[in-house]
């Protein structure tokens, strides 16, 4: 596939994502108006701003993970501003199952600094693994006394353990790659790229390379758990902060494990039921809290991604251009 064709498809995806933001926003507002009634009239909007700030703190901490992985893969020569904007640009495709669309930042890094996509794409996998570990730890912190908390933690732990076992075993991983290479059509040609991707991933999931990223994940997702607590308090409710950690972490884990874009519908449904049934939050306030915290932590990320991509486009005018300056497809 040519770079021009790739760029055209990427631009179409970005337009679809932007349309999705508008549609979801309209849907969430219309669906929630009848339940929220007059709750928003007394809502402290400063708490929504605080939630957005906490979410941005999450992005800053996760950016440190991105830098850590780039260093471990010996990827040099990328300025801090470009690296930061590249990381944030991945959020334009955050509304994808498991956020795998964040591999978009690998495409951006290829076009701006010619770093092979197969080398950096595994960073997304490592990010998701450490995020899952961090979220599971947060569930355990807030799960005491809540039925179902350890169930979700167990599912997440099983998924992470299985992934780590497969990736840690060179034999199992290369065997899986060899099976792909035997498939007909285009699968055979991606074998070398998968082998290169595995070499990068194997470096990132070594025990010594998991500790710091996992700690950063715990801190990062703690901020978004706090964002839910702050938003709920903006409606006048006063739940225990541990409860909000539990609600946000379990609903986020459920949304990550179910193969739907951004966990849409799954995360919202679980969070709303928990706020009402376990947190005893008024239905109007619970609905408002769910909608506002999703705007602050999900759709705010998409908007930040578009802003970062726009700034990066100014710094690198040929980025996603229809007629690239050079020839050659991403490796």
C-alpha positions as CSV (number, residue, x, y, z in Angstrom):
1,X,0.0,0.0,0.0
2,X,1.4,3.4,-0.9
3,X,1.9,6.2,1.6
4,X,-0.6,8.3,-0.3
5,X,-3.3,5.7,0.0
6,X,-2.5,5.2,3.7
7,X,-2.7,9.0,4.3
8,X,-6.1,9.2,2.4
9,X,-7.5,6.5,4.6
10,X,-6.2,8.0,7.8
11,X,-7.8,11.4,6.9
12,X,-11.1,9.6,6.3
13,X,-10.8,7.9,9.7
14,X,-10.1,11.2,11.4
15,X,-13.2,12.8,9.9
16,X,-15.3,9.8,11.0
17,X,-13.9,10.2,14.5
18,X,-14.7,13.9,14.6
19,X,-18.3,13.1,13.5
20,X,-18.4,10.5,16.2
21,X,-17.6,13.0,18.9
22,X,-20.5,15.2,17.7
23,X,-23.0,12.4,17.5
24,X,-22.0,10.9,20.8
25,X,-22.2,14.3,22.5
26,X,-25.7,14.9,21.1
27,X,-26.8,11.4,22.0
28,X,-25.5,11.7,25.6
29,X,-27.1,15.1,26.2
30,X,-30.5,14.1,24.7
31,X,-30.6,10.8,26.5
32,X,-29.6,12.2,29.8
33,X,-31.7,15.4,29.9
34,X,-34.9,13.7,31.1
35,X,-33.0,12.0,33.9
36,X,-30.8,14.9,35.0
37,X,-33.8,17.3,35.1
38,X,-32.6,20.3,37.2
39,X,-29.5,18.7,38.5
40,X,-27.3,20.7,36.2
41,X,-28.8,23.9,37.4
42,X,-27.0,23.4,40.8
43,X,-23.9,21.7,39.4
44,X,-20.5,23.2,40.4
45,X,-19.0,23.5,36.9
46,X,-15.6,24.2,38.4
47,X,-15.4,20.5,39.3
48,X,-15.8,19.6,35.6
49,X,-12.8,21.8,34.8
50,X,-10.9,20.1,37.7
51,X,-11.8,16.7,36.2
52,X,-10.4,17.7,32.8
53,X,-7.3,18.9,34.6
54,X,-6.9,15.5,36.3
55,X,-7.5,13.7,33.0
56,X,-4.7,15.8,31.4
57,X,-2.5,14.8,34.4
58,X,-3.2,11.2,33.4
59,X,-1.9,12.0,29.9
60,X,1.3,13.6,31.2
61,X,2.1,10.5,33.3
62,X,1.4,8.2,30.4
63,X,3.6,10.3,28.2
64,X,6.5,9.5,30.6
65,X,5.8,5.8,29.8
66,X,6.0,6.6,26.1
67,X,9.4,8.3,26.6
68,X,10.5,5.3,28.8
69,X,9.7,2.9,26.0
70,X,11.3,5.0,23.3
71,X,14.5,5.0,25.4
72,X,14.4,1.3,25.9
73,X,14.1,0.7,22.2
74,X,17.1,3.0,21.6
75,X,15.0,5.4,19.5
76,X,16.9,8.7,19.5
77,X,16.8,12.1,17.8
78,X,13.1,13.0,18.5
79,X,12.7,16.3,20.2
80,X,10.6,16.4,23.4
81,X,8.0,18.7,21.8
82,X,7.6,16.5,18.8
83,X,7.5,13.4,21.0
84,X,4.9,14.9,23.3
85,X,2.7,16.0,20.4
86,X,3.1,12.6,18.7
87,X,2.0,10.8,21.9
88,X,-1.0,13.0,22.3
89,X,-2.0,12.6,18.6
90,X,-2.6,9.0,19.3
91,X,-5.7,10.0,21.2
92,X,-7.6,10.9,18.0
93,X,-8.2,7.1,17.7
94,X,-8.7,6.4,21.3
95,X,-12.3,5.4,20.6
96,X,-11.3,2.0,19.3
97,X,-11.6,-1.5,20.9
98,X,-8.9,-1.6,23.6
99,X,-7.6,1.8,22.3
100,X,-5.5,-0.1,19.7
101,X,-6.1,2.8,17.3
102,X,-3.5,4.7,19.4
103,X,-1.0,2.9,17.1
104,X,-1.7,5.9,14.9
105,X,1.1,7.7,16.8
106,X,3.5,5.1,15.3
107,X,2.3,6.2,11.8
108,X,2.9,9.8,12.8
109,X,6.4,9.0,14.1
110,X,7.2,7.3,10.9
111,X,6.1,10.2,8.8
112,X,7.9,12.8,10.9
113,X,11.1,10.9,11.9
114,X,11.1,7.8,9.6
115,X,11.0,5.4,12.6
116,X,9.6,2.1,11.3
117,X,6.0,1.5,12.4
118,X,6.8,-2.2,13.3
119,X,9.4,-1.0,15.8
120,X,7.1,1.4,17.8
121,X,3.7,-0.2,17.3
122,X,4.3,-2.8,20.1
123,X,4.6,0.2,22.5
124,X,0.8,0.4,22.3
125,X,0.5,-3.3,23.5
126,X,2.9,-2.6,26.3
127,X,1.0,0.5,27.3
128,X,-2.3,-1.5,27.4
129,X,-0.7,-4.3,29.5
130,X,0.7,-1.9,32.1
131,X,-2.6,0.1,32.1
132,X,-4.5,-3.1,32.8
133,X,-2.1,-4.0,35.6
134,X,-2.5,-0.6,37.1
135,X,-6.3,-0.6,36.9
136,X,-6.5,-4.1,38.4
137,X,-4.4,-2.8,41.4
138,X,-6.8,0.2,41.8
139,X,-9.7,-2.2,41.8
140,X,-8.1,-4.2,44.5
141,X,-7.6,-1.0,46.5
142,X,-11.3,-0.1,46.3
143,X,-12.8,-3.5,46.2
144,X,-13.1,-4.2,49.9
145,X,-16.7,-4.8,50.7
146,X,-18.0,-4.6,47.2
147,X,-19.3,-7.7,45.5
148,X,-17.9,-8.2,42.1
149,X,-14.8,-6.2,42.4
150,X,-12.5,-9.2,42.8
151,X,-14.3,-10.9,39.9
152,X,-13.3,-8.1,37.5
153,X,-9.8,-8.0,38.9
154,X,-9.5,-11.7,38.4
155,X,-10.6,-11.5,34.7
156,X,-8.2,-8.7,34.1
157,X,-5.3,-10.4,35.8
158,X,-6.0,-13.6,33.8
159,X,-5.8,-11.6,30.5
160,X,-2.6,-9.9,31.5
161,X,-1.0,-13.1,32.8
162,X,-1.8,-14.9,29.5
163,X,-0.4,-12.1,27.4
164,X,2.8,-11.9,29.4
165,X,3.3,-15.7,29.2
166,X,2.9,-15.7,25.4
167,X,5.1,-12.6,24.9
168,X,7.7,-13.8,27.4
169,X,8.0,-17.1,25.5
170,X,10.0,-16.6,22.4
171,X,9.0,-20.1,21.2
172,X,5.3,-19.5,21.6
173,X,5.5,-16.0,20.0
174,X,7.5,-17.0,17.0
175,X,5.3,-20.1,16.5
176,X,2.3,-17.8,16.4
177,X,4.1,-15.6,13.8
178,X,4.9,-18.7,11.7
179,X,1.2,-19.7,11.7
180,X,0.4,-16.2,10.3
181,X,3.0,-16.6,7.7
182,X,1.4,-19.8,6.4
183,X,-1.9,-18.1,5.9
184,X,-2.8,-17.1,2.3
185,X,-2.9,-13.7,0.8
186,X,-1.3,-10.6,2.4
187,X,-0.7,-12.4,5.8
188,X,2.4,-14.1,4.5
189,X,4.1,-10.8,3.6
190,X,3.6,-9.3,7.1
191,X,5.5,-12.1,8.8
192,X,8.9,-10.1,8.8
193,X,7.1,-7.1,10.3
194,X,5.5,-9.2,13.0
195,X,9.0,-10.6,13.9
196,X,10.4,-7.1,14.1
197,X,7.4,-6.1,16.2
198,X,7.9,-9.0,18.6
199,X,11.5,-8.1,19.1
200,X,10.5,-4.7,20.3
201,X,7.6,-6.0,22.5
202,X,9.9,-8.6,24.1
203,X,12.2,-5.9,25.3
204,X,9.4,-3.9,26.8
205,X,7.8,-6.7,28.8
206,X,10.9,-7.8,30.5
207,X,10.4,-7.6,34.3
208,X,12.9,-4.7,34.7
209,X,10.9,-2.7,32.1
210,X,7.5,-3.3,33.6
211,X,8.0,-1.9,37.1
212,X,8.2,1.8,36.4
213,X,5.5,1.9,33.6
214,X,3.2,0.0,35.9
215,X,3.8,2.5,38.7
216,X,3.1,5.4,36.3
217,X,-0.1,3.6,35.2
218,X,-1.3,3.3,38.8
219,X,-0.7,7.0,39.4
220,X,-2.2,8.0,36.0
221,X,-5.4,6.1,36.4
222,X,-5.7,7.2,40.0
223,X,-6.1,10.7,38.6
224,X,-9.1,9.7,36.5
225,X,-10.6,7.8,39.4
226,X,-10.4,11.1,41.3
227,X,-12.0,12.9,38.4
228,X,-15.2,10.8,38.9
229,X,-15.1,11.6,42.6
230,X,-14.7,15.3,41.9
231,X,-17.6,15.3,39.4
232,X,-20.0,13.5,41.7
233,X,-19.2,15.9,44.5
234,X,-20.0,18.7,42.0
235,X,-23.7,17.5,42.2
236,X,-23.7,17.7,46.0
237,X,-23.1,13.9,46.6
238,X,-20.3,12.9,48.9
239,X,-19.3,9.3,48.2
240,X,-16.2,7.8,49.7
241,X,-13.2,8.3,47.4
242,X,-12.4,4.6,47.5
243,X,-15.9,3.9,46.1
244,X,-15.2,6.1,43.2
245,X,-11.9,4.4,42.6
246,X,-13.7,1.1,42.5
247,X,-16.5,2.4,40.2
248,X,-14.2,4.0,37.7
249,X,-11.6,1.2,37.6
250,X,-14.1,-1.6,37.2
251,X,-16.2,0.2,34.5
252,X,-13.0,1.1,32.6
253,X,-11.7,-2.5,32.8
254,X,-15.0,-3.8,31.5
255,X,-15.0,-1.4,28.7
256,X,-11.4,-2.4,27.8
257,X,-12.1,-6.1,27.8
258,X,-15.3,-5.9,25.7
259,X,-14.5,-5.4,22.0
260,X,-16.5,-2.3,21.4
261,X,-15.0,1.1,20.4
262,X,-13.8,3.0,23.5
263,X,-15.9,0.7,25.7
264,X,-18.9,2.8,24.6
265,X,-22.1,1.7,26.3
266,X,-20.4,-0.9,28.5
267,X,-18.4,1.6,30.6
268,X,-21.3,4.0,30.8
269,X,-23.8,1.4,31.8
270,X,-21.7,-0.2,34.5
271,X,-20.6,3.1,36.0
272,X,-24.2,4.4,36.1
273,X,-25.5,1.2,37.8
274,X,-22.8,1.3,40.4
275,X,-23.3,5.0,41.2
276,X,-27.0,4.4,41.7
277,X,-27.1,0.9,43.3
278,X,-23.9,0.8,45.3
279,X,-23.1,4.5,45.8
280,X,-26.7,5.5,46.4
281,X,-26.3,8.5,44.3
282,X,-29.5,10.2,43.1
283,X,-30.4,9.0,39.5
284,X,-30.3,12.5,38.1
285,X,-26.9,13.2,39.7
286,X,-25.6,9.7,38.7
287,X,-26.6,10.2,35.1
288,X,-25.0,13.7,35.0
289,X,-21.8,12.4,36.7
290,X,-21.5,9.5,34.2
291,X,-21.9,11.8,31.2
292,X,-19.6,14.5,32.4
293,X,-16.9,12.2,33.5
294,X,-16.9,10.5,30.1
295,X,-16.6,13.8,28.4
296,X,-13.8,14.8,30.7
297,X,-11.8,11.5,30.4
298,X,-12.8,10.1,26.9
299,X,-13.9,12.8,24.6
300,X,-11.6,15.4,26.1
301,X,-8.8,13.1,25.1
302,X,-10.0,12.9,21.5
303,X,-10.1,16.7,21.3
304,X,-6.6,17.0,22.8
305,X,-5.5,14.5,20.2
306,X,-6.8,16.6,17.4
307,X,-5.2,19.7,18.8
308,X,-1.9,18.0,19.1
309,X,-2.1,16.6,15.6
310,X,-2.9,20.1,14.3
311,X,0.2,21.6,16.1
312,X,2.3,18.7,14.8
313,X,1.0,19.3,11.3
314,X,2.2,22.9,11.6
315,X,5.7,21.7,12.6
316,X,5.7,19.0,9.8
317,X,3.6,20.3,6.9
318,X,4.0,17.0,4.9
319,X,2.4,15.0,7.7
320,X,-0.6,13.1,6.3
321,X,-0.2,15.0,3.1
322,X,-1.8,13.7,-0.1
323,X,1.5,14.1,-1.9
324,X,4.3,13.1,0.5
325,X,7.7,14.5,0.0
326,X,9.3,11.1,-0.2
327,X,8.3,7.8,-1.5
328,X,8.0,4.4,0.3
329,X,5.5,2.7,2.5
330,X,5.8,2.5,6.2
331,X,7.8,-0.5,7.4
